[in-house]
């Protein structure tokens, strides 16, 4: 399937072929720690178990913590 991913931290957007099924698979393929980003599709935060679909537009938003 083909996905388009916007990475907020890197200010980049890429379209690529993806052979996985879930958000967790996507994070593993992109070598992104799940604790450092929120994964968003259509203004909805996705859990790691959510399936992604062909032609999805996904955004990785950086998680900011502090005190």
N, C-alpha and C positions, 0 to 999 in steps of 0.2 A: 504494500500500500504506500501511497505517497502522503507525507505530512509536511506541513509548513510550521516551523517553530521560530518564535521570536524570543530571544534571550535578553531580558531587560538589563541584566548586569553587564553583558558584553556589547549591548547596543547592536545586535546582529539579528538578521532574519535569514533562515536557510530552508530550502525545500529539499527533501531527500527521501529515498526509499526506506521503508521501515518494515521489518519482517516479524516484529513482536506483536503482542496483543494488548498489553495493559500499560498504564502509566508507569508502573514499576519497571517493565521491560524497556520503556523509552528512557527512563532515567539511567538505567544500567548501561544502555547503548551509548548514551551521551556522556557517561562517566560523571554524573551529577549526584551529589549526596542529597537524598530526599529531605533531609532536615534543613537544607539551606535554601529551598525554593518552595513556592506554591505553584502548582500546575493548574492553569486556567484554560477553559474552553467556553466560548460564548458567555463570558462574564460569570462563569461558575467554577468554583474551586473543585478540583477533581481529587478523589482519594486514589491511592496507589493501585487499588484493585479495579478501578474503572477501565473499561475497554476503550481504546481509541479506534477511529474509523478512517477509512480512505478519504483523503482530501480535508481532514481536520486541520484547523488552524489552532495551534497550541501556543500559550505564552508561559514562560518561566519567569515568575516574579521573585525577586530576592526577599528573603526573610530578614528583617532587621530586628535586632534585640539590643537591649541596653537598659540602663536604669536611671 
